[in-house]
């Protein structure tokens, strides 16, 4: 079963250049490892309409959606409200979560802290990973926090549920530039139209000039495509081949 | 004059986790420095429809659009064709560019290399920065390459044309967590509704727990908001204040 995914990163701090987003590249690598086909990543503002519209669109376009950021106790944490709006649901306090927060903070409980018990009505709560705090799931949307350490721990605690057939990857490093080898790549994708063939020039690397990636969910297909490409590339062009 | 911007990053290699995108965070920092308000970043596949649809949408939504990636000589470099489709234009060979490529490669010129002379009809070519190769501009869309070193050099060579009023930024580091200070932040944004106020908890930093950012294009406004916030935060809560 092939599953597609989209990631919505929510946070003014990324768009204003204060923080570099590392969550989407972490999720991209992990999803790939699980055989999930990531189709789009969007970084958007802490803006209710933007969040609601984007999450709705992703919900309709991809099998799995992950959001990152905007789930804390402060004024700019409006992801929950935005997602509720995307699904036309109300925001409600989850009674269990509220009780847990009251037990934890005791006399120090306040409105900001209780805001952490708010969920879109009908959300599923998944416990596991860093913090006692659960991951929220609404339809096909998984709501992850923005802090990288917590996001990573939370994702790793749920990733097995996303496992699909793996991608098979072969890598070829060449001594010749793209302008020289393009015709051989074109020939290969003409004969193997389902092959995912990437071509990535590297500047200033003494070992190679272009890294080629060949991928497919069919091991036999990628092996045949690789054999073809290696056969037609000029003598001495290939530095080395890797299997990942 | 306030200008908005969007960035479209084009490349399967990023979505499949092979390469981490650093171009969008570079552009985010640079645009912020120039006073430009970046509203959205999308990472999309090397797919004609995706490129055409996304570039069209960004073109209609933001004052400035930057694309990154997909402009080389190989089969997966289809950004030019996608952008042409976004504007309903044909792809044509630019005669000057074609001549330059023929002069440079001489007897080694081939179709793949001449592909680099293709532009959406009517594109403006801007020379400057790394490589003799120009940056393309179609309407409000600037077409940048995916290789970070070249993208950076190309952007720096054109950035002055984007200069707008700068943002004024003040940073406050606190010893207390978000749950404790949220009410003071809420009070500040209630009194200063135009303030851009960000709150970023840091895990495991011995010096501070939350970094607060206060921003505005009005220096006087951000100074007044900062004075208010510093007045209402509890004694001993502030580690330090920075002006950037």
Contacts between the chains, C-beta under 8 A, distances in Angstrom:
chain1	res1	chain2	res2	distance
A	12	B	196	6.7
A	12	B	198	6.0
A	13	B	198	5.3
A	13	B	200	6.1
A	13	B	213	7.3
A	14	B	25	7.6
A	14	B	28	6.8
A	14	B	41	7.7
A	15	B	28	6.0
A	15	B	38	4.6
A	15	B	39	6.7
A	15	B	40	7.4
A	15	B	41	7.0
A	16	B	28	6.9
A	16	B	32	5.2
A	16	B	38	7.0
A	16	B	167	7.6
A	16	B	196	7.8
A	16	B	198	8.0
A	16	B	215	7.4
A	17	B	25	6.8
A	17	B	28	3.9
A	17	B	29	3.5
A	17	B	30	7.6
A	17	B	31	7.2
A	17	B	32	4.3
A	17	B	33	7.7
A	17	B	38	7.7
A	18	B	198	7.2
A	18	B	200	7.8
A	18	B	213	6.4
A	19	B	200	7.0
A	20	B	22	7.8
A	20	B	25	4.2
A	21	B	25	7.0
A	22	B	20	7.8
A	24	B	43	7.4
A	25	B	14	7.6
A	25	B	17	6.9
A	25	B	20	4.2
A	25	B	21	7.0
A	28	B	14	6.8
A	28	B	15	6.0
A	28	B	16	6.9
A	28	B	17	3.9
A	29	B	17	3.5
A	30	B	17	7.6
A	31	B	17	7.2
A	32	B	16	5.2
A	32	B	17	4.3
A	33	B	17	7.7
A	38	B	15	4.5
A	38	B	16	7.0
A	38	B	17	7.6
A	39	B	15	6.7
A	39	B	44	7.9
A	39	B	45	6.3
A	40	B	15	7.4
A	40	B	42	6.5
A	40	B	43	6.7
A	40	B	44	5.7
A	40	B	45	7.6
A	40	B	50	7.8
A	41	B	14	7.7
A	41	B	15	6.9
A	41	B	41	8.0
A	41	B	42	6.9
A	41	B	43	4.1
A	42	B	40	6.5
A	42	B	41	6.9
A	42	B	42	4.8
A	42	B	43	7.7
A	43	B	24	7.4
A	43	B	40	6.7
A	43	B	41	4.1
A	43	B	42	7.7
A	44	B	39	7.9
A	44	B	40	5.7
A	45	B	39	6.4
A	45	B	40	7.6
A	50	B	40	7.8
A	72	B	178	5.4
A	72	B	199	7.3
A	72	B	201	6.9
A	73	B	178	5.0
A	73	B	179	5.1
A	73	B	182	5.0
A	74	B	178	5.1
A	74	B	181	7.9
A	74	B	182	4.8
A	74	B	185	5.5
A	74	B	186	7.8
A	74	B	199	4.4
A	75	B	182	7.0
A	75	B	185	5.4
A	75	B	186	5.1
A	75	B	189	5.3
A	75	B	197	7.1
A	75	B	199	7.7
A	76	B	197	6.8
A	76	B	198	6.3
A	76	B	199	6.1
A	105	B	179	7.5
A	108	B	179	8.0
A	110	B	179	7.0
A	110	B	182	7.7
A	110	B	183	6.9
A	111	B	182	7.8
A	111	B	183	7.3
A	112	B	178	7.1
A	112	B	179	5.4
A	112	B	180	7.9
A	112	B	182	3.2
A	112	B	183	6.1
A	112	B	186	7.8
A	113	B	179	4.4
A	115	B	182	7.7
A	116	B	179	8.0
A	147	B	201	6.6
A	147	B	203	6.2
A	149	B	203	5.6
A	150	B	203	7.7
A	167	B	16	7.6
A	178	B	72	5.4
A	178	B	73	5.0
A	178	B	74	5.1
A	178	B	112	7.1
A	179	B	73	5.1
A	179	B	105	7.5
A	179	B	110	7.0
A	179	B	112	5.3
A	179	B	113	4.4
A	179	B	116	8.0
A	180	B	112	7.9
A	181	B	74	7.9
A	182	B	73	5.0
A	182	B	74	4.8
A	182	B	75	7.0
A	182	B	110	7.7
A	182	B	111	7.8
A	182	B	112	3.2
A	182	B	115	7.7
A	183	B	110	6.9
A	183	B	111	7.3
A	183	B	112	6.2
A	185	B	74	5.5
A	185	B	75	5.4
A	186	B	74	7.8
A	186	B	75	5.1
A	186	B	112	7.8
A	189	B	75	5.3
A	196	B	12	6.7
A	196	B	16	7.8
A	197	B	75	7.1
A	197	B	76	6.8
A	198	B	12	6.0
A	198	B	13	5.3
A	198	B	16	7.9
A	198	B	18	7.2
A	198	B	76	6.3
A	199	B	72	7.3
A	199	B	74	4.4
A	199	B	75	7.7
A	199	B	76	6.1
A	200	B	13	6.1
A	200	B	18	7.8
A	200	B	19	7.0
A	201	B	72	6.9
A	201	B	147	6.6
A	203	B	147	6.2
A	203	B	149	5.6
A	203	B	150	7.7
A	213	B	13	7.3
A	213	B	18	6.3
A	215	B	16	7.4
